[in-house]
Amino acid sequence: MEKILAILFVENDGSLANPALETAGAARQLSQALGGAPWMVGLVGPSTEAAAAQLAGCGATRFLQITSPELAQARHATDVMAAEAIARTAEPTLILAPATSRANRILPALAHRLKGCVDTHITALTAEGGQITATRWFYRQRMEANFRRNRRPWCLALETGCFPTVQAQGAPVQLESVPVPASGWNTRTQVTGFAAPAADAQTIRPDAELLFVAGAGWTKKQADGQPHVPEAEKLILDFLRLTRASLGSSKSLVDLSGEGQAVLSFLTHLNQIGQTGSTPRHPKGLATCCHGEEPHTVGWRFITERRAINLDPNCGWARGKADVLYVADAFAVMRKVNEMLAATAKA
Ligand SMILES: Cc1cc2nc3c(=O)[nH]c(=O)nc-3n(C[C@H](O)[C@H](O)[C@H](O)COP(=O)(O)OP(=O)(O)OC[C@H]3O[C@@H](n4cnc5c(N)ncnc54)[C@H](O)[C@@H]3O)c2cc1C
């Protein structure tokens, strides 16, 4: 018989956020599909009173908790210790957790410590004849897989928005405290704060009117036989600053960093558009120094109006991929465009 444990990290005010309530909902649903398999909740956090009230009437067979001020910080060492202590008490065959950054970070380590296995990005769980099937997407949502595993415990990180939340009904549940591991908390790592890039350092802007795509041509030798990467960087960043456009890239350009070639420092694989990249939605798109090959342009299918600047009149954009192709030097065009935008901004 399967035994399900939902490991839920509690917010610092003692409550459970929606992803945790969805995980509890998934555990309940799976228990029902398994003909009433026992399911338990394991709460981890500095305090749990509000969470106990939110879980009222959810129907779990056991409610375990481990609380400590040390768990107010999302720290791998203490989070995984707490989750392991709960799992060793509950002895589940299935461990469900919400796919939050906090739980995602510890789940593989938890599976390793319990000699189990782990899967992430789970979007559905079903059971038939006692056999559990998990569903997840692969290859950037182009393939969906349904799969089973024999190894236990099986840890599963559940994507948010895919499962129903549990709703509180009645009095708060009674919680059973799990003792802190005898070794004590490992607090060698201290979380001193969060560092995030400044808002204007963010180049991917899904809400932007315009997608600006940079291709590998920006780093290639130009008419004078030399590459002009610093100038390319400046032209692109000035354009983004002046227009607040979102920055996309071809695969060739973002792959260059791996080949030790001159690169545009602000690009990462997250900027890549195309078959193995993203498929953003913007009203307009402008491709520069990009050849417009099918694996790239397939990522443009939701861009309504498409323009491209390329020196080559036979590039892929010329073959029905763009509404307008400017056969021109993108350095010269963008220099001029930036001048005009700057003048308009001043006026
Ligand atoms: C399985 C598979 C998956 C792939 N997935 C993706 C994907 O998701 N996304 C993706 O982008 N690619 C993908 N590719 C790669 C894709 O086929 C192309 O190789 C890639 O898009 C080419 O990038 P590029 O156009 O920037 O570079 P290049 O092909 O090197 O083109 C550079 C262009 O810049 C132009 N140029 C140079 N200087 C200037 C200038 N001064 N002014 C104007 N134009 C200039 C040149 O004329 C040339 O057309 C995939 C390939 C495969 C096989």
The ligand as an SDF file (V2000), in Angstrom:
LIG
                    3D

 53 58  0  0  0  0  0  0  0  0999 V2000
   17.7520   20.9420  -33.9170 C   0  0  0  0  0  0  0  0  0  0  0  0
   18.0940   22.4030  -34.0830 C   0  0  0  0  0  0  0  0  0  0  0  0
   17.4830   23.3000  -33.2590 C   0  0  0  0  0  0  0  0  0  0  0  0
   17.7760   24.6620  -33.3720 C   0  0  0  0  0  0  0  0  0  0  0  0
   17.1290   25.5370  -32.5730 N   0  0  0  0  0  0  0  0  0  0  0  0
   17.3620   26.8720  -32.7440 C   0  0  0  0  0  0  0  0  0  0  0  0
   16.6710   27.8390  -31.9640 C   0  0  0  0  0  0  0  0  0  0  0  0
   15.8770   27.5130  -31.0940 O   0  0  0  0  0  0  0  0  0  0  0  0
   16.9210   29.1510  -32.1870 N   0  0  0  0  0  0  0  0  0  0  0  0
   17.8430   29.5690  -33.1200 C   0  0  0  0  0  0  0  0  0  0  0  0
   18.0410   30.7870  -33.2570 O   0  0  0  0  0  0  0  0  0  0  0  0
   18.5070   28.6730  -33.8580 N   0  0  0  0  0  0  0  0  0  0  0  0
   18.3010   27.3420  -33.6930 C   0  0  0  0  0  0  0  0  0  0  0  0
   19.0000   26.4580  -34.4400 N   0  0  0  0  0  0  0  0  0  0  0  0
   20.1060   26.9720  -35.2640 C   0  0  0  0  0  0  0  0  0  0  0  0
   19.6290   27.6120  -36.5630 C   0  0  0  0  0  0  0  0  0  0  0  0
   19.4510   26.6170  -37.5490 O   0  0  0  0  0  0  0  0  0  0  0  0
   20.6890   28.6110  -37.0570 C   0  0  0  0  0  0  0  0  0  0  0  0
   21.9410   27.9780  -37.1090 O   0  0  0  0  0  0  0  0  0  0  0  0
   20.8330   29.8600  -36.1750 C   0  0  0  0  0  0  0  0  0  0  0  0
   19.5780   30.4300  -35.9500 O   0  0  0  0  0  0  0  0  0  0  0  0
   21.7070   30.8680  -36.9300 C   0  0  0  0  0  0  0  0  0  0  0  0
   21.9290   31.9830  -36.1350 O   0  0  0  0  0  0  0  0  0  0  0  0
   22.2310   33.3840  -36.7620 P   0  0  0  0  0  0  0  0  0  0  0  0
   21.2340   33.6830  -37.8300 O   0  0  0  0  0  0  0  0  0  0  0  0
   22.3620   34.3760  -35.6620 O   0  0  0  0  0  0  0  0  0  0  0  0
   23.7230   33.2210  -37.3430 O   0  0  0  0  0  0  0  0  0  0  0  0
   24.2720   33.0860  -38.8060 P   0  0  0  0  0  0  0  0  0  0  0  0
   23.6420   31.9660  -39.5340 O   0  0  0  0  0  0  0  0  0  0  0  0
   25.7590   33.0800  -38.6570 O   0  0  0  0  0  0  0  0  0  0  0  0
   23.8010   34.4140  -39.5090 O   0  0  0  0  0  0  0  0  0  0  0  0
   24.3810   35.6570  -39.2610 C   0  0  0  0  0  0  0  0  0  0  0  0
   23.7040   36.6230  -40.2060 C   0  0  0  0  0  0  0  0  0  0  0  0
   24.1630   37.9260  -39.9030 O   0  0  0  0  0  0  0  0  0  0  0  0
   24.1790   38.6600  -41.1370 C   0  0  0  0  0  0  0  0  0  0  0  0
   25.0530   39.8160  -40.9100 N   0  0  0  0  0  0  0  0  0  0  0  0
   26.3730   39.8370  -40.5970 C   0  0  0  0  0  0  0  0  0  0  0  0
   26.7900   41.1130  -40.4660 N   0  0  0  0  0  0  0  0  0  0  0  0
   25.7200   41.9060  -40.6780 C   0  0  0  0  0  0  0  0  0  0  0  0
   25.5200   43.3170  -40.6740 C   0  0  0  0  0  0  0  0  0  0  0  0
   26.5090   44.1710  -40.4280 N   0  0  0  0  0  0  0  0  0  0  0  0
   24.2620   43.7750  -40.9160 N   0  0  0  0  0  0  0  0  0  0  0  0
   23.2320   42.9150  -41.1860 C   0  0  0  0  0  0  0  0  0  0  0  0
   23.3720   41.5820  -41.2230 N   0  0  0  0  0  0  0  0  0  0  0  0
   24.5950   41.0960  -40.9730 C   0  0  0  0  0  0  0  0  0  0  0  0
   24.7100   37.6440  -42.1440 C   0  0  0  0  0  0  0  0  0  0  0  0
   24.3290   38.0360  -43.4580 O   0  0  0  0  0  0  0  0  0  0  0  0
   24.0140   36.3710  -41.6930 C   0  0  0  0  0  0  0  0  0  0  0  0
   22.7990   36.1870  -42.3860 O   0  0  0  0  0  0  0  0  0  0  0  0
   18.7230   25.1030  -34.3320 C   0  0  0  0  0  0  0  0  0  0  0  0
   19.3380   24.1760  -35.1660 C   0  0  0  0  0  0  0  0  0  0  0  0
   19.0380   22.8480  -35.0310 C   0  0  0  0  0  0  0  0  0  0  0  0
   19.7250   21.8700  -35.9420 C   0  0  0  0  0  0  0  0  0  0  0  0
  1  2  1  0
  2  3  1  0
  2 52  2  0
  3  4  2  0
  4  5  1  0
  4 50  1  0
  5  6  2  0
  6  7  1  0
  6 13  1  0
  7  8  2  0
  7  9  1  0
  9 10  1  0
 10 11  2  0
 10 12  1  0
 12 13  2  0
 13 14  1  0
 14 15  1  0
 14 50  1  0
 15 16  1  0
 16 17  1  0
 16 18  1  0
 18 19  1  0
 18 20  1  0
 20 21  1  0
 20 22  1  0
 22 23  1  0
 23 24  1  0
 24 25  2  0
 24 26  1  0
 24 27  1  0
 27 28  1  0
 28 29  2  0
 28 30  1  0
 28 31  1  0
 31 32  1  0
 32 33  1  0
 33 34  1  0
 33 48  1  0
 34 35  1  0
 35 36  1  0
 35 46  1  0
 36 37  1  0
 36 45  1  0
 37 38  2  0
 38 39  1  0
 39 40  1  0
 39 45  2  0
 40 41  1  0
 40 42  2  0
 42 43  1  0
 43 44  2  0
 44 45  1  0
 46 47  1  0
 46 48  1  0
 48 49  1  0
 50 51  2  0
 51 52  1  0
 52 53  1  0
M  END
$$$$
